Amino acid sequence: MSLTPVSIAAHGVRCRSDGSPPPLSGVSMRMRTELQEITAAMTQSKGARVWASRAFMDSTRITAFTADPLPTGMGLGQMAELNEAGERMSAEHFPKEIFAKYPDKKEKKRADLVLAAGAVLVSAACADVLRQFDLGHSSLYPIRLFQHDRKTPVEGEYFCLNIGERKDAFLPGHSPLVRVLGSGAFEDAANPE
């Protein structure tokens, strides 16, 4: 995972005020490396508080699960869009259980950070690390993962991460390599498509 300080709207967890690295016991080697990258980048950033993650550009983090309709009547796609937009949502806006999509595939224990049924899921170990930070309006809601048969649990304990924060801080006037298009979208002026 590559993390970079950004000035574009980003969602995320506020860093620890003392700048000290969190204890990493129980976290996978992959997540440990990612958290160490975050800590190193924050140390070099002189107090920057907004970070963007490219974790979901890794297709192995996107898993095929589905869920029953949510009690709010909201679809999974709408829930995912609101979460990505940084909307603060209650537990009722997230599935409490999700089910493997394919009957012929036995799902194994998930990584510490995955996208499943439109929700951002974190392992219990990752949730423990996140809870050491000021989550602001972000929340962790328990979720259970099951095989396609809807009875057999997938190994591990997981939480939905509601990213209930949004920071719009992009300053086009200070970004000479970005051009604002008429639609409000941004274009890399050095590499226009």
Number of C-alpha atoms within 10 A of each C-alpha: 16 11 16 16 17 15 18 15 15 21 22 20 21 17 22 16 10 6 12 11 15 16 11 17 12 14 20 15 12 13 18 18 14 17 20 15 16 21 18 13 16 22 14 11 12 8 11 15 16 22 21 17 17 10 17 14 11 10 10 12 18 18 16 15 21 20 19 13 12 15 12 9 9 13 16 20 12 12 21 20 13 17 25 19 17 21 18 17 17 13 16 13 21 29 23 17 17 23 24 24 18 14 10 9 10 12 21 11 13 21 19 22 22 22 22 22 24 25 24 22 26 25 23 17 18 23 22 17 18 19 12 12 14 13 19 13 15 22 20 20 18 18 17 17 27 20 22 21 12 12 10 12 20 20 14 15 18 26 22 26 21 29 24 22 21 19 15 11 12 13 11 14 10 9 12 11 12 17 17 13 9 7 6 8 8 13 14 13 13 10 8 9 6
